[in-house]
Amino acid sequence: MIKQDTLESQAKSIYLGLGSNLGNRRNNIEKAKFYLTKQNIKILKSSSYYESLSWPNPKNPKFLNIVLNISTNINPLELLKICKEVEVYLGRKKTSKNSPRECDIDILDYDNREAESSIILPHPRMHTRNFVLIPLFEINKDWIHPISKQHIKKLILLLSNRDITSIKQI
């Protein structure tokens, strides 16, 4: 018989980025976490909340973001489908790209896989985003980008000073 902790050590290492810049941002993210757990998704770690300027238009409301380390046996495409369903359930509507939204959930890294089909893994812009790298560093200081093989510390150091100083842990 395999012990439970052995099974858990074999679990996939998956990271999700959650963000909101409309309505009660913290409540939106907490509801998203709740709905994800109802879909056979186990939250292993959650970063603190981070507030950052909206991108690409900093005049839009500020974002609140977290990064989750999750475990699930759901494949990447099914996980993406669930994430999109949660976004819609929480009020996300079809609007122009990068417009304000109640909930945004991105698969950042799925077990260090590389994929370019109907889903691109790891997330194609995650290595340039302060609101991804800094919370991810908080929960996994040893994370390495699956494609570039760069350590997260190096990726953070490649951010502009403005990107590093404009994000606030709250």
KEKE-3310 file (N, C-alpha, C; in steps of 0.2 Angstrom, whole numbers, plus 5000, padded with zeros to 4 digits):
npx = (5004:5003:5008:4999:5007:5016:5009:5005:5017:5019:5010:5005:5014:5006:5003:4992:4987:4977:4966:4958:4950:4938:4923:4921:4936:4944:4935:4930:4941:4942:4930:4932:4943:4935:4926:4935:4940:4929:4929:4937:4950:4964:4970:4986:4995:4994:4998:5001:4990:4992:4993:4992:4996:4985:4986:4987:4984:4986:4977:4965:4956:4965:4973:4970:4980:4984:4994:4991:4997:4992:4984:4979:4971:4966:4967:4977:4969:4955:4956:4958:4946:4937:4943:4939:4925:4923:4927:4917:4905:4908:4905:4912:4913:4912:4923:4934:4951:4962:4953:4945:4940:4930:4935:4950:4958:4972:4982:4997:5009:5010:5014:5028:5026:5028:5018:5010:4996:4980:4981:4993:5008:5022:5012:5013:5017:5021:5033:5037:5029:5026:5015:5014:5026:5032:5022:5023:5036:5035:5028:5036:5052:5061:5057:5058:5059:5050:5054:5064:5073:5077:5080:5068:5072:5081:5072:5064:5073:5076:5065:5058:5064:5053:5042:5045:5044:5031:5022:5012:5012:4997)
npy = (4994:5011:5025:5040:5052:5049:5048:5061:5068:5064:5072:5083:5099:5113:5130:5144:5160:5172:5186:5202:5217:5224:5228:5220:5216:5207:5198:5193:5185:5176:5169:5164:5155:5146:5141:5134:5124:5116:5109:5097:5102:5105:5116:5120:5129:5147:5163:5179:5194:5205:5221:5230:5241:5242:5234:5236:5249:5260:5269:5262:5253:5247:5231:5217:5203:5186:5171:5154:5138:5123:5106:5093:5081:5084:5087:5099:5106:5104:5110:5123:5126:5125:5135:5146:5145:5148:5161:5167:5164:5172:5184:5189:5196:5195:5206:5219:5215:5214:5223:5230:5218:5207:5194:5185:5171:5163:5149:5147:5138:5122:5108:5110:5108:5110:5117:5120:5122:5122:5128:5137:5133:5136:5150:5162:5176:5177:5178:5191:5198:5207:5205:5192:5185:5190:5186:5172:5169:5171:5159:5149:5149:5143:5141:5137:5143:5134:5134:5144:5140:5149:5154:5160:5171:5177:5181:5190:5200:5205:5212:5229:5243:5251:5242:5233:5242:5246:5237:5231:5222:5217)
npz = (5000:4996:5005:5010:5010:5000:4989:4988:4985:4973:4966:4953:4950:4949:4944:4946:4941:4949:4947:4950:4945:4946:4956:4972:4975:4982:4988:4976:4971:4982:4981:4968:4972:4980:4971:4963:4971:4972:4961:4961:4963:4972:4984:4987:4991:4994:4989:4996:4995:4981:4975:4960:4946:4933:4917:4900:4902:4914:4919:4922:4934:4949:4950:4960:4964:4966:4967:4965:4971:4965:4966:4955:4946:4934:4917:4907:4897:4901:4914:4910:4904:4916:4923:4915:4915:4929:4929:4921:4929:4940:4934:4923:4907:4889:4883:4877:4874:4889:4896:4911:4924:4933:4937:4933:4928:4926:4919:4924:4925:4921:4928:4924:4910:4892:4880:4865:4858:4858:4870:4878:4886:4897:4903:4891:4894:4907:4913:4912:4920:4934:4944:4943:4945:4957:4967:4965:4968:4981:4986:4980:4980:4973:4960:4942:4926:4914:4900:4897:4907:4917:4933:4945:4953:4945:4934:4941:4944:4931:4928:4926:4937:4940:4938:4949:4960:4959:4963:4977:4992:5000)
capx = (5000:5006:5006:4996:5011:5020:5004:5005:5023:5019:5005:5008:5015:5002:5002:4987:4986:4970:4966:4952:4950:4931:4919:4925:4941:4946:4929:4930:4946:4940:4924:4935:4946:4930:4923:4940:4940:4923:4930:4942:4956:4966:4975:4992:4998:4992:5002:4998:4987:4997:4990:4997:4993:4981:4991:4992:4981:4986:4971:4960:4956:4971:4972:4972:4982:4987:4996:4990:5000:4987:4985:4973:4972:4962:4972:4977:4963:4949:4957:4957:4939:4935:4944:4935:4918:4923:4927:4910:4901:4909:4903:4916:4909:4916:4925:4940:4957:4965:4949:4944:4936:4929:4939:4954:4962:4977:4986:5004:5013:5006:5019:5033:5025:5028:5013:5007:4991:4974:4983:5001:5011:5019:5009:5018:5020:5021:5040:5037:5024:5027:5010:5014:5033:5033:5018:5025:5042:5033:5026:5041:5058:5065:5054:5062:5054:5051:5057:5070:5077:5079:5077:5063:5075:5084:5067:5062:5079:5075:5059:5061:5063:5046:5038:5046:5042:5024:5017:5012:5008:4992)
capy = (5000:5017:5030:5046:5057:5047:5050:5069:5070:5063:5076:5088:5105:5118:5137:5148:5167:5175:5193:5206:5224:5226:5225:5218:5212:5201:5194:5189:5180:5171:5165:5159:5149:5142:5137:5129:5118:5112:5105:5093:5106:5106:5122:5118:5136:5153:5169:5185:5198:5210:5226:5232:5245:5239:5234:5241:5256:5261:5273:5258:5252:5243:5224:5213:5197:5181:5165:5148:5131:5118:5099:5091:5076:5087:5089:5106:5109:5104:5115:5129:5126:5126:5142:5151:5144:5152:5168:5169:5163:5178:5190:5191:5197:5196:5213:5220:5212:5218:5228:5228:5212:5204:5189:5183:5165:5160:5144:5149:5133:5115:5103:5111:5106:5115:5115:5126:5120:5126:5131:5138:5132:5140:5156:5165:5182:5176:5180:5198:5201:5208:5202:5184:5183:5191:5181:5165:5169:5170:5153:5144:5153:5139:5139:5138:5143:5127:5135:5147:5137:5154:5154:5165:5177:5181:5184:5196:5205:5207:5217:5236:5246:5253:5236:5230:5246:5248:5232:5232:5217:5220)
capz = (5000:4996:5010:5007:5008:4994:4983:4987:4983:4965:4963:4949:4952:4945:4947:4943:4943:4949:4948:4949:4946:4947:4961:4978:4972:4987:4988:4969:4971:4987:4978:4963:4975:4983:4966:4960:4976:4971:4955:4962:4963:4979:4984:4991:4994:4991:4990:4999:4990:4979:4971:4955:4941:4927:4911:4898:4904:4921:4922:4924:4942:4950:4951:4966:4962:4970:4964:4969:4969:4966:4964:4952:4940:4928:4911:4906:4893:4906:4919:4907:4903:4922:4925:4911:4918:4935:4927:4919:4935:4944:4931:4918:4901:4883:4882:4873:4878:4894:4899:4918:4924:4940:4938:4928:4930:4921:4921:4923:4924:4923:4929:4920:4903:4887:4875:4860:4854:4860:4876:4878:4893:4902:4901:4887:4896:4914:4915:4911:4924:4942:4948:4943:4947:4964:4972:4963:4972:4988:4987:4978:4979:4968:4953:4936:4920:4910:4893:4897:4912:4921:4940:4947:4956:4939:4931:4944:4943:4924:4928:4927:4944:4941:4939:4956:4965:4959:4966:4984:4996:5005)
cpx = (5004:5004:5004:5001:5016:5015:5005:5011:5023:5014:5009:5009:5012:5002:4997:4988:4979:4971:4959:4953:4943:4927:4923:4930:4943:4941:4929:4935:4945:4935:4927:4939:4941:4928:4928:4940:4934:4923:4936:4949:4958:4971:4980:4995:4995:4996:4998:4994:4992:4992:4995:4993:4990:4986:4986:4990:4981:4981:4965:4961:4962:4969:4974:4974:4984:4989:4994:4994:4994:4989:4979:4975:4969:4968:4971:4971:4956:4950:4956:4949:4935:4936:4940:4927:4918:4923:4920:4905:4902:4908:4907:4912:4914:4917:4932:4946:4960:4960:4948:4939:4935:4933:4943:4958:4966:4981:4993:5009:5010:5012:5025:5033:5026:5022:5011:5002:4985:4975:4991:5003:5018:5016:5014:5021:5021:5028:5041:5033:5025:5022:5009:5021:5034:5028:5020:5031:5040:5032:5031:5047:5063:5063:5058:5058:5055:5054:5064:5075:5080:5076:5073:5067:5078:5078:5064:5067:5079:5069:5062:5060:5056:5041:5039:5044:5035:5019:5018:5008:5004:4989)
cpy = (5006:5022:5036:5051:5056:5049:5058:5071:5069:5067:5081:5095:5110:5124:5140:5155:5169:5182:5196:5213:5228:5224:5224:5213:5206:5196:5190:5184:5175:5167:5161:5154:5144:5137:5132:5123:5114:5108:5100:5096:5107:5112:5120:5124:5142:5159:5174:5189:5203:5215:5229:5236:5240:5240:5233:5248:5257:5266:5268:5256:5247:5236:5222:5206:5192:5175:5159:5142:5126:5111:5097:5085:5078:5089:5096:5109:5109:5109:5122:5131:5128:5133:5147:5151:5148:5159:5171:5169:5169:5185:5193:5191:5197:5204:5213:5217:5217:5223:5225:5222:5210:5199:5187:5177:5163:5154:5146:5144:5126:5110:5104:5109:5112:5113:5122:5123:5124:5129:5131:5138:5133:5146:5160:5172:5182:5179:5187:5202:5201:5204:5195:5182:5184:5187:5174:5164:5168:5163:5147:5148:5149:5137:5141:5138:5137:5128:5138:5145:5143:5153:5161:5172:5181:5184:5190:5202:5208:5212:5224:5238:5248:5247:5233:5235:5248:5243:5232:5225:5220:5214)
cpz = (5000:5001:5006:5005:5002:4988:4982:4984:4975:4962:4958:4952:4947:4948:4943:4946:4943:4950:4947:4950:4946:4953:4967:4976:4976:4987:4981:4969:4976:4984:4972:4966:4978:4977:4963:4965:4975:4965:4955:4961:4970:4979:4989:4995:4990:4993:4994:4993:4988:4974:4966:4950:4936:4921:4905:4900:4911:4924:4924:4931:4943:4951:4957:4963:4967:4965:4968:4966:4970:4964:4961:4947:4934:4923:4910:4902:4897:4911:4916:4906:4910:4924:4921:4913:4925:4934:4925:4925:4939:4940:4925:4911:4895:4882:4878:4878:4883:4897:4907:4918:4932:4942:4932:4931:4925:4923:4919:4921:4926:4923:4925:4912:4898:4882:4871:4856:4856:4867:4876:4885:4892:4899:4897:4889:4904:4916:4914:4916:4932:4946:4947:4947:4955:4969:4971:4967:4979:4990:4985:4976:4974:4962:4948:4930:4916:4903:4894:4902:4917:4928:4941:4949:4950:4935:4934:4943:4936:4923:4929:4935:4945:4942:4947:4961:4965:4962:4974:4987:5001:5009)
residu = (MET:ILE:LYS:GLN:ASP:THR:LEU:GLU:SER:GLN:ALA:LYS:SER:ILE:TYR:LEU:GLY:LEU:GLY:SER:ASN:LEU:GLY:ASN:ARG:ARG:ASN:ASN:ILE:GLU:LYS:ALA:LYS:PHE:TYR:LEU:THR:LYS:GLN:ASN:ILE:LYS:ILE:LEU:LYS:SER:SER:SER:TYR:TYR:GLU:SER:LEU:SER:TRP:PRO:ASN:PRO:LYS:ASN:PRO:LYS:PHE:LEU:ASN:ILE:VAL:LEU:ASN:ILE:SER:THR:ASN:ILE:ASN:PRO:LEU:GLU:LEU:LEU:LYS:ILE:CYS:LYS:GLU:VAL:GLU:VAL:TYR:LEU:GLY:ARG:LYS:LYS:THR:SER:LYS:ASN:SER:PRO:ARG:GLU:CYS:ASP:ILE:ASP:ILE:LEU:ASP:TYR:ASP:ASN:ARG:GLU:ALA:GLU:SER:SER:ILE:ILE:LEU:PRO:HIS:PRO:ARG:MET:HIS:THR:ARG:ASN:PHE:VAL:LEU:ILE:PRO:LEU:PHE:GLU:ILE:ASN:LYS:ASP:TRP:ILE:HIS:PRO:ILE:SER:LYS:GLN:HIS:ILE:LYS:LYS:LEU:ILE:LEU:LEU:LEU:SER:ASN:ARG:ASP:ILE:THR:SER:ILE:LYS:GLN:ILE)
# end
